[in-house]
């Protein structure tokens, strides 16, 4: 549990939990998709949104695990509205199937939390033959968001409620490749480093968010897009990182627990203090300054075009 930190301008800090930052917020009538909702902070994000009255669609790779999480939530929140749907961000076919099924359901969509991700595995290709971290952490959320944008725009227009897109990034977006994104070496196994490739994918999350925000402003649609650093959290995301074990004795004091780790996602999804805020980067439920490279508009546009091409051909 994070024990340090002082409240920022929002009134919250690194110690704040997801329940704390949404206290008093009524999400009744809202519908949200949370990817990666059967693990770690995804579970807590789904639980707290459901607690606040939101109809939560849990986007999960393992439906059996997702249904178990749903059952556990319903034991404590009997009136929760939770739907489990299968999606594998490692497969564009799976993402398209999920989006098609969601659109066919006729459900509205107010909130999209792109939470799912992987961290620093050995070099692996996705089902579409793309380096897995770039595919799962960036291209998957990029494609899912694009496929659901019309639904979000329609929902925002008919409900007169602000739509919100939340991309879970990381402070590690600051320390990747010098040039930011190695467009011509995404699949280069010989130069692959799992940690740096992860950082590259997290930079993509912030750039994607900023380009979304720019486009929403240009179009005049009532949707915001923000990215965030959840904090250092002891979850299975870091199962590939063995070097962290040496800090185990102090980790309980300098890492966040899961309720704290989900706080910023839930803050951005529901708290009225961020109404109208778009293109921001948040940590500890407060707006923060991202890396200079993440604010490069030309790089963001180049990534957008590159991602469109990568996802169109699969």
Residue pairs with C-beta under 8 A, 6 or more apart in sequence:
1 15
1 252
1 253
1 256
1 257
1 260
2 14
2 15
2 231
2 253
2 254
2 255
2 256
2 257
2 260
3 15
3 253
4 14
4 15
4 253
4 254
5 13
5 14
5 15
5 284
6 13
7 13
8 284
8 285
8 286
9 286
9 287
10 21
10 267
10 271
10 273
10 285
10 286
10 287
12 20
12 21
12 263
12 267
12 284
12 285
12 286
13 284
13 285
13 286
14 231
14 256
14 260
14 284
15 260
16 260
16 263
16 284
16 285
17 259
17 260
17 262
17 263
18 44
18 45
18 48
18 259
18 260
18 262
18 263
18 265
18 266
18 267
19 48
19 51
19 259
20 263
21 263
21 264
21 266
21 267
21 271
21 285
22 48
22 49
22 51
22 52
22 266
22 267
22 270
22 271
25 52
25 270
25 271
25 272
26 52
26 53
27 49
27 52
27 53
27 54
27 270
28 53
28 54
29 53
29 159
29 161
30 53
30 54
30 55
30 110
30 111
30 161
30 270
31 54
31 55
31 56
31 57
31 107
31 108
31 109
31 110
31 111
31 155
32 49
32 54
32 55
32 56
32 57
32 109
32 110
32 111
32 112
32 113
32 269
33 56
33 57
33 59
33 102
33 109
33 111
33 112
33 113
33 148
34 42
34 45
34 46
34 49
34 56
34 57
34 58
34 59
34 113
34 115
35 42
35 59
35 60
35 87
35 89
35 113
35 114
35 115
35 116
35 141
35 144
36 42
36 59
36 60
36 115
36 116
36 117
37 43
37 45
37 46
37 56
37 58
37 59
37 60
37 66
37 69
37 115
38 58
38 60
38 61
38 62
38 65
38 66
38 68
38 69
39 65
39 235
39 236
39 237
40 233
40 235
40 236
40 237
40 258
40 261
41 115
41 168
41 230
41 233
41 235
41 258
41 261
41 262
41 265
42 58
42 115
42 116
42 262
43 69
43 258
44 258
44 259
44 261
44 262
45 113
45 115
45 262
45 265
45 266
45 269
46 56
46 58
46 69
46 73
46 82
47 73
47 77
48 262
48 266
49 56
49 111
49 266
49 269
49 270
50 56
50 73
50 77
50 80
50 81
50 82
51 77
51 80
52 270
54 81
54 111
54 269
54 270
55 81
55 82
55 83
55 107
56 80
56 81
56 82
56 83
57 82
57 83
57 84
57 85
57 102
57 107
58 66
58 69
58 70
58 82
58 83
58 84
58 85
59 85
59 86
59 87
59 98
59 116
60 66
60 69
60 84
60 85
60 86
60 87
61 86
61 87
61 88
61 89
61 90
61 116
63 84
63 86
66 84
66 86
67 84
70 82
70 84
73 80
73 82
74 80
74 82
85 98
85 101
85 102
86 94
86 97
86 98
87 94
87 95
87 97
87 98
87 144
88 94
88 95
88 127
89 95
89 116
89 135
89 136
89 140
89 141
89 144
90 126
90 127
90 132
90 135
90 136
90 140
91 126
91 127
91 128
92 127
92 128
92 139
92 140
92 143
92 311
92 314
93 127
93 314
94 127
95 140
95 143
95 144
95 147
96 143
96 147
98 144
99 144
99 147
99 148
102 109
102 148
102 151
103 147
103 148
103 151
108 151
108 154
108 155
108 158
108 159
109 148
109 151
109 152
109 155
109 163
110 152
110 155
110 156
110 159
110 161
110 163
110 164
111 163
111 164
111 165
111 166
111 269
111 270
112 144
112 145
112 148
112 152
112 163
112 164
112 165
112 166
113 166
113 168
113 265
113 269
114 141
114 144
114 145
114 165
114 166
114 167
114 168
114 205
115 166
115 168
115 265
116 136
116 140
116 141
117 136
117 137
117 168
117 201
117 237
118 132
118 133
118 136
118 137
118 237
119 133
119 198
119 237
119 238
119 240
119 241
120 133
120 194
120 195
120 197
120 198
120 238
120 240
120 241
121 132
121 133
121 194
121 240
122 194
122 240
123 131
123 189
123 192
123 194
124 131
124 132
125 131
125 132
125 187
126 132
126 135
126 136
128 135
128 314
129 187
130 139
130 186
130 187
130 310
131 186
131 187
131 192
131 197
133 194
133 197
133 198
133 200
133 201
134 186
134 197
134 200
134 201
134 204
136 201
137 198
137 201
137 202
137 204
137 205
138 201
138 204
138 205
138 208
138 307
139 307
139 310
139 311
141 167
141 205
141 208
142 204
142 208
142 307
142 311
143 307
143 311
145 165
145 208
145 212
146 308
146 311
152 163
152 165
152 223
153 163
153 221
153 223
155 161
155 163
156 162
156 163
156 221
156 222
156 223
157 221
157 222
160 222
161 222
162 222
162 223
162 224
162 275
162 276
163 221
163 222
163 223
163 224
164 223
164 224
164 225
164 226
164 268
164 269
165 209
165 212
165 223
165 224
165 225
165 226
166 225
166 226
166 227
166 228
166 265
166 268
166 269
167 205
167 206
167 208
167 209
167 225
167 226
167 227
167 228
168 205
168 227
168 228
168 230
168 265
169 202
169 203
169 205
169 206
169 209
169 227
169 228
169 229
169 281
170 198
170 199
170 202
170 205
170 229
170 230
171 229
171 283
172 198
172 199
172 202
173 199
173 202
173 203
173 205
173 206
173 290
173 291
173 294
174 199
174 290
174 291
175 199
176 196
176 199
176 200
176 202
176 203
177 196
177 199
177 200
180 200
180 203
180 293
180 296
180 299
181 200
181 203
181 204
181 207
181 299
181 303
182 188
182 191
182 200
183 302
183 306
185 191
194 240
203 291
203 293
203 294
204 303
205 227
206 227
206 281
206 290
206 291
206 294
207 294
207 296
207 299
207 300
207 303
208 227
208 300
208 303
208 304
208 307
209 225
209 226
209 227
209 279
209 281
210 225
210 227
210 279
210 294
210 295
210 297
210 300
211 297
211 300
211 301
211 303
211 304
212 225
213 224
213 225
213 226
213 278
213 279
214 279
214 297
214 300
216 223
216 224
216 225
216 278
217 278
217 279
223 278
224 274
224 276
224 277
224 278
225 278
225 279
226 268
226 274
226 277
226 278
226 279
226 280
226 281
226 282
227 280
227 281
227 282
227 290
228 264
228 265
228 268
228 281
228 282
228 283
229 264
229 281
229 282
229 283
229 288
230 256
230 261
230 262
230 264
230 265
230 283
231 255
231 256
231 260
231 261
231 264
231 283
231 284
232 254
232 255
232 256
233 255
233 256
233 257
233 258
233 260
233 261
234 251
234 255
234 257
235 258
235 261
238 244
244 251
247 254
263 284
263 285
264 282
264 283
264 284
264 285
267 273
267 274
267 282
267 285
268 274
268 282
271 285
274 280
277 287
280 287
281 287
281 288
281 289
281 290
281 294
282 288
293 299
